[in-house]
Amino acid sequence: MLFQNRPETALSQTPPAGAAHDRVYRTLRSQIMHGELSPGQSLTLRGIGKSFDVSMTPARESVRRLVAEGALTLSASGRITTPEISAERIEELAAVRALLEPELASRALPRAHIALIERLEAIQRSIGQVIAAGDSVGYIRTNLEFHRTLYLRAQAPAMLAIAETVWLQLGPTMRSLYGRLRKTEPPRHHTMILAALKAGDEPALRLAVRMDVTQGLRMLTR
């Protein structure tokens, strides 16, 4: 139409290489964190490039960043896979969550005003809806949204970044865990978290968060 004979318009619509790389990285990162990819699933640079309609360079750079975060593994032969986590590794990551996330929740508590609690209650209702629909990816996504929404109030970006790296490494494994749990209702520990926030009870909040982030994972090591 109106600008079809203006070559500069077509050029302006082509995203720069950096933007393409960032798009691929963020989308893949989200897919891995939320369990859209299975443990041990193989990927190829060519396949990633085709899926996102990008060249090999953005695909390669995105994989490099995700390998550095532990979200993907890269073998000596160049094989790219999502992590398959051993029982020992699950125990280690569960211990990290048990140490880190109660501290984030504790730091958030002084800023846990009514608007935050209402937002968390809305997310909890959303979790109930995705459980009723049998949506495992939706469950992981909304469950992490509940925790991230609370932890953002901690105003501790370095700690939250570490927590998100752990979530990223656990993403594919969490999909397997969801199948084992056969959930039919929202996490009861979230209800305990909400009650502790309303009461301003820091010890109860720490305990509820610790139980929430470890009990399910430890089922995978039995």
Backbone bond lengths (Angstrom), bond angles and torsions (degrees), N, CA, C in turn:
res aa  C-N    CA-C-N  psi(-1)  N-CA   C-N-CA  omega(-1)  CA-C   N-CA-C  phi
1 M - - - 1.297 - - 1.520 127.35 -
2 L 1.298 119.08 -123.35 1.451 120.31 -167.37 1.516 112.20 -60.77
3 F 1.334 118.50 -37.52 1.456 120.96 -175.16 1.531 112.24 -113.50
4 Q 1.332 117.56 19.89 1.456 118.99 -172.48 1.528 113.38 -65.47
5 N 1.310 118.43 -19.69 1.463 119.96 -179.52 1.522 112.67 -98.47
6 R 1.327 117.17 13.05 1.456 120.13 -179.18 1.531 108.84 -108.98
7 P 1.327 118.78 101.17 1.456 121.15 -175.43 1.518 113.49 -60.92
8 E 1.330 117.75 -27.82 1.449 117.89 -178.73 1.528 111.85 -66.32
9 T 1.352 117.12 -26.02 1.453 119.79 178.12 1.515 110.61 -66.25
10 A 1.322 117.75 -44.70 1.457 121.73 178.11 1.518 110.47 -60.38
11 L 1.335 115.83 -40.47 1.462 119.26 179.93 1.526 110.55 -65.14
12 S 1.331 116.01 -39.04 1.459 119.05 -177.05 1.516 111.51 -68.24
13 Q 1.351 117.65 -20.97 1.450 120.91 -179.32 1.524 111.99 -86.47
14 T 1.312 118.11 -8.51 1.458 121.49 179.86 1.523 109.12 -85.27
15 P 1.351 117.93 117.65 1.462 118.76 -177.24 1.510 111.18 -66.80
16 P 1.328 119.04 142.29 1.454 120.78 176.91 1.509 110.85 -63.48
17 A 1.357 116.10 160.58 1.459 120.87 -176.12 1.522 111.83 -56.84
18 G 1.339 116.12 -39.73 1.454 119.63 -179.95 1.515 112.43 -62.42
19 A 1.344 116.97 -40.22 1.456 121.07 179.22 1.524 110.41 -66.67
20 A 1.333 117.14 -39.24 1.460 121.14 178.90 1.522 110.42 -63.87
21 H 1.318 116.02 -44.70 1.465 120.25 179.08 1.521 111.10 -61.53
22 D 1.343 116.25 -43.41 1.457 119.60 -177.93 1.521 110.98 -65.43
23 R 1.327 116.52 -38.40 1.470 120.81 178.50 1.526 111.02 -63.00
24 V 1.325 116.84 -46.11 1.462 120.95 -179.89 1.526 109.86 -64.03
25 Y 1.310 116.07 -46.18 1.467 120.96 -178.48 1.528 111.09 -59.63
26 R 1.322 116.73 -50.07 1.466 119.69 -175.78 1.521 111.56 -66.21
27 T 1.331 116.92 -38.98 1.466 119.36 -179.51 1.518 111.15 -68.83
28 L 1.330 117.31 -45.83 1.463 120.40 177.83 1.527 110.50 -62.24
29 R 1.309 116.28 -41.88 1.468 120.70 179.76 1.526 110.53 -59.45
30 S 1.323 116.53 -44.32 1.457 121.00 179.00 1.531 110.79 -64.42
31 Q 1.322 116.96 -42.88 1.468 120.49 -179.90 1.524 111.46 -61.59
32 I 1.322 116.33 -41.60 1.465 120.40 -179.39 1.528 110.15 -69.19
33 M 1.330 117.54 -47.03 1.466 121.62 -177.29 1.515 111.51 -61.26
34 H 1.325 117.48 -35.77 1.463 121.14 -174.60 1.519 113.26 -96.33
35 G 1.328 117.23 12.72 1.454 120.28 172.25 1.514 115.22 76.64
36 E 1.324 118.18 21.15 1.461 119.71 177.80 1.522 111.85 -75.42
37 L 1.336 116.56 -18.07 1.460 121.39 176.25 1.521 108.59 -112.54
38 S 1.327 116.47 143.22 1.460 121.63 -176.57 1.523 111.28 -82.72
39 P 1.338 118.14 158.16 1.464 120.37 175.28 1.530 110.94 -60.44
40 G 1.326 116.47 133.48 1.455 120.72 178.46 1.519 114.87 76.78
41 Q 1.329 117.41 10.57 1.471 119.93 -179.47 1.524 110.48 -71.77
42 S 1.319 116.49 132.53 1.460 121.76 -178.26 1.521 111.20 -84.39
43 L 1.321 115.60 143.10 1.456 122.81 175.22 1.519 107.97 -129.52
44 T 1.315 116.24 158.02 1.458 121.26 174.21 1.515 108.90 -131.08
45 L 1.323 115.77 151.48 1.466 119.04 176.96 1.521 110.44 -61.27
46 R 1.321 116.11 -39.32 1.463 119.32 179.28 1.523 110.84 -63.67
47 G 1.330 116.21 -42.15 1.456 119.77 179.82 1.518 112.26 -66.33
48 I 1.334 116.60 -40.51 1.462 120.65 177.37 1.524 110.22 -63.10
49 G 1.333 115.62 -45.65 1.461 119.59 179.17 1.513 112.09 -59.33
50 K 1.342 116.23 -41.57 1.466 120.07 -179.78 1.526 110.85 -67.78
51 S 1.341 117.03 -41.64 1.471 120.81 -178.42 1.521 111.93 -62.43
52 F 1.350 116.13 -37.10 1.465 120.47 -174.98 1.532 112.39 -103.47
53 D 1.327 115.58 1.85 1.472 121.02 179.86 1.528 110.91 55.82
54 V 1.339 114.96 50.31 1.464 121.05 177.94 1.524 108.69 -130.10
55 S 1.322 115.34 167.55 1.455 120.69 177.14 1.527 110.27 -77.42
56 M 1.313 116.20 177.15 1.460 121.07 -179.12 1.526 112.09 -66.16
57 T 1.326 117.50 -29.33 1.465 119.68 -175.65 1.532 112.52 -63.87
58 P 1.342 120.31 -51.35 1.473 119.04 176.34 1.525 112.62 -61.98
59 A 1.342 116.47 -36.70 1.461 119.61 178.74 1.523 110.39 -63.37
60 R 1.316 116.77 -45.00 1.471 121.31 -178.66 1.535 111.43 -64.85
61 E 1.336 116.83 -42.63 1.460 120.10 -179.00 1.526 111.23 -67.00
62 S 1.328 116.99 -37.62 1.461 120.76 178.17 1.521 110.83 -64.04
63 V 1.332 115.99 -43.98 1.467 120.40 178.45 1.528 110.21 -62.90
64 R 1.323 116.62 -41.79 1.467 120.16 179.90 1.532 110.66 -57.83
65 R 1.322 116.88 -45.00 1.461 120.47 -179.80 1.530 111.79 -65.85
66 L 1.322 116.63 -39.98 1.461 120.20 -178.62 1.525 111.50 -71.68
67 V 1.310 117.56 -32.96 1.470 120.48 173.93 1.525 109.87 -63.95
68 A 1.335 116.47 -41.81 1.455 120.72 179.69 1.532 111.59 -62.86
69 E 1.326 117.45 -29.58 1.466 121.75 179.81 1.523 112.83 -87.49
70 G 1.337 117.29 -4.55 1.450 120.15 -178.71 1.507 113.78 82.93
71 A 1.340 117.55 8.84 1.457 121.38 -179.46 1.518 111.95 -81.70
72 L 1.327 117.00 -24.73 1.456 123.38 176.22 1.523 108.25 -133.14
73 T 1.318 115.54 156.98 1.461 120.26 173.92 1.525 108.51 -117.18
74 L 1.320 115.07 147.04 1.458 121.78 -178.93 1.526 107.70 -127.63
75 S 1.334 116.45 114.78 1.463 120.41 -177.63 1.520 110.27 -79.43
76 A 1.332 115.65 169.81 1.461 120.94 178.83 1.519 111.24 -61.62
77 S 1.325 116.14 -27.85 1.472 120.42 179.84 1.522 112.44 -83.86
78 G 1.360 116.65 -3.80 1.458 120.61 179.08 1.516 114.36 93.89
79 R 1.330 117.54 8.66 1.466 121.13 179.86 1.524 109.47 -76.25
80 I 1.336 115.82 129.85 1.461 122.42 -178.50 1.519 108.65 -106.11
81 T 1.338 117.14 126.67 1.458 120.75 178.82 1.526 110.16 -141.35
82 T 1.329 114.90 159.68 1.460 119.82 168.42 1.527 107.61 -77.03
83 P 1.336 118.32 153.64 1.465 119.51 -174.28 1.523 113.65 -69.44
84 E 1.322 115.39 138.92 1.463 122.66 167.15 1.523 105.90 -105.07
85 I 1.308 116.75 111.30 1.455 120.75 -169.04 1.525 110.55 -95.12
86 S 1.321 116.14 132.09 1.462 122.16 178.10 1.517 109.89 -74.79
87 A 1.352 115.79 165.87 1.460 120.58 177.74 1.526 110.74 -59.83
88 E 1.335 116.46 -38.40 1.466 120.17 179.35 1.522 111.31 -64.37
89 R 1.319 115.83 -40.45 1.461 120.12 179.76 1.530 110.98 -67.98
90 I 1.335 116.84 -38.29 1.462 120.13 177.14 1.517 110.32 -61.54
91 E 1.330 116.50 -43.44 1.467 120.52 178.07 1.527 110.71 -60.37
92 E 1.328 115.77 -41.54 1.460 119.65 -179.97 1.530 111.36 -63.56
93 L 1.327 116.51 -47.35 1.458 119.90 -178.70 1.526 111.51 -68.33
94 A 1.338 117.09 -34.29 1.467 119.95 175.02 1.527 110.10 -63.48
95 A 1.333 117.08 -38.78 1.464 120.63 178.57 1.524 111.24 -65.60
96 V 1.344 116.48 -38.54 1.462 120.05 177.31 1.526 110.17 -62.59
97 R 1.323 116.04 -45.15 1.466 119.16 178.65 1.529 110.88 -62.21
98 A 1.334 116.47 -40.49 1.465 120.37 -178.46 1.517 112.08 -64.76
99 L 1.313 117.39 -30.25 1.460 121.06 177.87 1.526 112.40 -82.07
100 L 1.316 115.77 -42.15 1.456 121.23 -169.06 1.528 113.37 -84.08
101 E 1.332 117.09 -46.07 1.461 119.19 -170.27 1.531 113.82 -72.83
102 P 1.343 120.20 -35.47 1.467 117.55 172.08 1.525 112.53 -61.00
103 E 1.331 116.53 -34.37 1.465 119.55 177.66 1.528 110.89 -67.09
104 L 1.315 117.12 -41.43 1.461 120.09 176.91 1.532 110.50 -61.92
105 A 1.333 116.16 -44.01 1.462 119.89 179.46 1.524 110.90 -62.76
106 S 1.341 115.97 -41.16 1.465 120.33 179.32 1.526 111.19 -61.53
107 R 1.325 115.98 -41.86 1.459 119.54 179.66 1.525 111.95 -69.59
108 A 1.333 115.84 -25.72 1.469 119.85 178.84 1.518 112.04 -78.76
109 L 1.331 117.39 -24.50 1.460 121.52 -171.86 1.533 113.75 -54.10
110 P 1.339 120.71 -44.16 1.478 118.62 -179.89 1.528 113.75 -62.91
111 R 1.327 116.81 -17.76 1.471 120.54 -179.35 1.531 111.50 -109.28
112 A 1.317 116.62 15.68 1.471 121.29 -177.46 1.520 109.42 -85.81
113 H 1.319 115.98 73.78 1.451 121.35 -179.12 1.533 109.77 -81.60
114 I 1.299 116.42 174.66 1.464 121.71 -172.91 1.529 111.97 -59.03
115 A 1.321 117.33 -35.92 1.470 119.83 -179.00 1.528 110.60 -63.28
116 L 1.319 117.32 -39.15 1.467 120.49 177.83 1.519 110.44 -65.88
117 I 1.319 116.55 -45.69 1.467 119.47 -179.24 1.525 110.76 -61.95
118 E 1.319 117.00 -40.75 1.468 119.86 177.85 1.528 111.07 -64.08
119 R 1.328 116.57 -38.52 1.468 120.02 177.13 1.529 110.56 -64.00
120 L 1.320 117.36 -43.04 1.468 120.83 178.87 1.529 111.10 -64.49
121 E 1.319 116.94 -37.89 1.469 120.34 177.74 1.531 110.53 -64.86
122 A 1.339 117.01 -36.85 1.465 120.42 177.86 1.529 110.27 -66.33
123 I 1.323 116.79 -41.17 1.467 120.04 177.73 1.524 109.85 -64.36
124 Q 1.323 116.76 -39.41 1.470 120.32 178.43 1.525 110.69 -60.78
125 R 1.309 117.14 -38.69 1.474 119.87 176.81 1.524 110.21 -66.04
126 S 1.331 116.79 -37.59 1.471 120.20 177.66 1.520 111.12 -64.11
127 I 1.331 116.10 -36.96 1.469 119.70 177.31 1.523 109.51 -61.22
128 G 1.318 116.75 -41.87 1.462 119.98 177.45 1.519 112.05 -59.60
129 Q 1.318 116.43 -38.42 1.467 120.44 -179.36 1.526 112.09 -67.83
130 V 1.338 117.78 -42.06 1.469 119.13 -178.88 1.525 110.64 -72.55
131 I 1.342 117.64 -30.11 1.462 119.96 174.52 1.516 109.99 -65.48
132 A 1.326 116.53 -43.89 1.463 120.29 178.84 1.528 111.36 -61.16
133 A 1.334 116.14 -31.54 1.466 120.59 179.55 1.529 112.67 -84.31
134 G 1.343 117.33 -5.68 1.460 120.48 -178.03 1.513 113.47 68.44
135 D 1.329 116.42 30.02 1.469 122.33 -175.15 1.524 109.38 -95.54
136 S 1.332 116.91 97.50 1.464 120.36 -176.04 1.520 111.87 -67.17
137 V 1.327 117.75 -41.76 1.462 120.44 179.04 1.525 110.15 -65.13
138 G 1.326 116.52 -42.60 1.458 120.42 177.20 1.513 111.84 -61.74
139 Y 1.337 116.47 -36.57 1.463 119.96 178.25 1.529 110.78 -64.39
140 I 1.324 116.97 -47.84 1.464 119.98 -179.52 1.524 109.95 -61.89
141 R 1.320 116.54 -43.14 1.459 121.36 -177.68 1.545 111.07 -62.04
142 T 1.331 116.91 -49.05 1.467 119.38 -176.98 1.525 111.51 -73.08
143 N 1.336 116.91 -31.90 1.459 119.62 176.60 1.531 110.23 -63.11
144 L 1.325 116.76 -45.41 1.459 119.44 177.93 1.525 111.42 -68.45
145 E 1.322 117.22 -31.96 1.464 119.65 176.19 1.529 110.65 -62.57
146 F 1.326 117.07 -38.66 1.467 121.28 177.42 1.527 109.90 -58.27
147 H 1.340 115.60 -49.44 1.461 119.29 -178.09 1.530 111.83 -68.04
148 R 1.323 117.42 -44.09 1.467 120.05 -178.28 1.527 110.96 -63.06
149 T 1.325 116.81 -40.89 1.466 120.56 179.75 1.520 111.04 -59.53
150 L 1.328 116.36 -41.41 1.464 119.91 177.18 1.521 111.01 -68.73
151 Y 1.313 117.51 -46.74 1.464 120.77 -173.05 1.524 113.09 -70.08
152 L 1.325 117.29 -24.94 1.458 119.02 176.69 1.520 111.31 -59.52
153 R 1.341 117.01 -29.50 1.464 120.79 179.49 1.529 112.03 -72.73
154 A 1.333 117.15 -11.58 1.459 120.07 178.20 1.524 111.38 -70.87
155 Q 1.325 116.80 -21.47 1.464 122.54 -176.55 1.530 110.39 53.17
156 A 1.331 114.29 48.21 1.461 121.93 179.66 1.528 108.21 -131.71
157 P 1.336 116.89 74.02 1.467 120.10 -171.35 1.531 114.32 -61.33
158 A 1.324 118.01 -33.89 1.466 119.61 179.97 1.526 110.44 -66.85
159 M 1.319 116.55 -42.36 1.464 120.70 178.60 1.524 111.20 -66.10
160 L 1.325 116.63 -40.59 1.464 119.98 179.78 1.527 110.43 -66.26
161 A 1.325 117.53 -37.39 1.465 120.58 178.06 1.524 110.89 -62.04
162 I 1.323 117.29 -39.26 1.468 120.68 177.52 1.530 109.66 -65.38
163 A 1.328 116.74 -43.75 1.465 120.45 178.89 1.524 110.63 -59.54
164 E 1.324 117.35 -42.91 1.462 120.24 -179.16 1.529 111.46 -66.82
165 T 1.328 117.64 -32.88 1.461 119.93 176.07 1.527 110.61 -64.65
166 V 1.330 116.66 -38.84 1.467 120.13 176.37 1.531 110.02 -65.05
167 W 1.326 117.14 -45.57 1.472 120.06 177.74 1.525 110.68 -57.78
168 L 1.316 116.04 -39.00 1.454 121.28 -178.54 1.521 110.42 -63.50
169 Q 1.319 117.06 -45.12 1.460 120.82 -179.26 1.529 111.74 -67.14
170 L 1.339 116.26 -27.75 1.461 120.85 -177.81 1.525 113.51 -90.14
171 G 1.333 118.08 -10.62 1.459 120.74 -170.97 1.520 115.17 -49.47
172 P 1.335 119.40 -57.52 1.465 119.45 -179.69 1.525 112.93 -60.47
173 T 1.337 116.65 -36.18 1.466 121.12 179.61 1.528 110.66 -66.94
174 M 1.339 116.73 -35.62 1.461 119.82 179.21 1.520 111.74 -61.66
175 R 1.327 117.11 -30.91 1.470 120.43 176.55 1.528 109.83 -61.71
176 S 1.339 116.35 -42.28 1.462 120.62 177.93 1.521 110.97 -65.50
177 L 1.321 116.13 -39.32 1.462 120.55 -179.45 1.515 110.80 -63.78
178 Y 1.308 117.83 -41.10 1.461 121.49 -179.36 1.532 109.96 -56.85
179 G 1.346 116.62 -41.67 1.455 120.33 179.54 1.518 112.76 -63.33
180 R 1.322 116.49 -34.16 1.467 119.93 179.34 1.520 112.46 -74.16
181 L 1.327 116.23 -36.49 1.460 119.61 -174.33 1.525 112.81 -71.11
182 R 1.338 116.65 -29.41 1.475 121.88 -177.97 1.535 110.11 49.39
183 K 1.303 115.95 55.23 1.462 121.33 -175.58 1.530 111.69 -65.47
184 T 1.326 114.86 141.30 1.461 120.61 176.21 1.529 111.48 -125.18
185 E 1.337 116.88 -5.91 1.465 120.57 179.92 1.526 109.01 -149.45
186 P 1.331 117.28 161.31 1.467 120.41 -179.50 1.524 111.60 -59.60
187 P 1.340 117.39 155.93 1.465 120.77 -178.38 1.528 111.94 -56.96
188 R 1.332 116.32 125.49 1.474 119.58 -178.08 1.519 111.45 -67.67
189 H 1.345 116.67 -26.82 1.463 118.08 179.58 1.528 111.47 -69.48
190 H 1.342 117.12 -24.80 1.460 119.06 174.65 1.533 109.81 -64.32
191 T 1.324 115.90 -38.27 1.466 119.48 177.13 1.525 110.37 -62.22
192 M 1.338 116.48 -39.11 1.462 120.91 177.34 1.530 110.80 -66.71
193 I 1.337 116.60 -37.89 1.467 120.66 177.68 1.526 109.90 -62.39
194 L 1.325 116.11 -45.93 1.457 120.26 -179.43 1.529 111.21 -62.96
195 A 1.325 117.14 -40.97 1.460 120.59 179.39 1.526 110.90 -64.19
196 A 1.336 116.15 -40.77 1.470 119.76 179.60 1.520 111.09 -66.99
197 L 1.337 117.53 -37.55 1.460 120.71 177.66 1.526 110.51 -63.80
198 K 1.324 116.36 -43.33 1.468 120.05 -179.26 1.529 111.38 -64.67
199 A 1.336 115.19 -34.93 1.461 119.88 -178.02 1.521 112.45 -86.31
200 G 1.326 117.18 -9.69 1.459 119.91 -175.53 1.518 112.37 65.96
201 D 1.345 116.90 30.30 1.461 123.07 -173.79 1.530 109.39 -96.82
202 E 1.326 116.22 97.21 1.468 119.90 -176.29 1.530 113.68 -64.98
203 P 1.340 120.05 -46.30 1.475 118.08 178.74 1.527 112.72 -59.37
204 A 1.329 117.04 -40.85 1.463 120.27 179.03 1.525 110.97 -66.65
205 L 1.319 116.48 -36.21 1.464 120.77 178.61 1.523 110.34 -65.75
206 R 1.311 116.75 -46.99 1.466 120.39 178.92 1.534 110.67 -58.90
207 L 1.322 116.57 -44.50 1.461 120.23 -179.03 1.523 111.50 -64.20
208 A 1.332 116.80 -44.62 1.464 120.60 -178.66 1.523 111.48 -62.85
209 V 1.330 117.13 -42.33 1.460 120.73 179.30 1.531 109.93 -66.03
210 R 1.326 116.41 -44.59 1.466 119.56 -179.27 1.528 111.07 -60.39
211 M 1.305 117.21 -43.89 1.468 120.57 179.06 1.516 110.92 -65.51
212 D 1.325 116.51 -40.45 1.460 120.28 -177.56 1.525 112.24 -63.57
213 V 1.339 116.93 -40.70 1.465 119.28 -172.28 1.528 113.00 -87.62
214 T 1.335 118.21 -8.08 1.462 119.19 -176.92 1.522 114.63 -115.23
215 Q 1.325 118.33 -33.55 1.464 119.53 -170.78 1.524 112.91 -60.95
216 G 1.338 116.76 -45.74 1.459 119.29 -179.55 1.512 112.46 -64.92
217 L 1.335 116.26 -45.59 1.464 119.96 -178.30 1.523 111.26 -59.26
218 R 1.299 117.29 -38.03 1.460 119.34 -176.17 1.522 112.42 -69.92
219 M 1.337 117.55 -17.32 1.457 119.88 172.94 1.523 111.26 -62.50
220 L 1.329 116.52 -28.94 1.465 120.55 -177.63 1.524 112.47 -74.51
221 T 1.318 117.72 -14.86 1.461 120.08 -176.60 1.529 111.67 -98.74
222 R 1.319 116.87 0.57 1.484 119.97 -177.90 1.520 110.88 -88.07
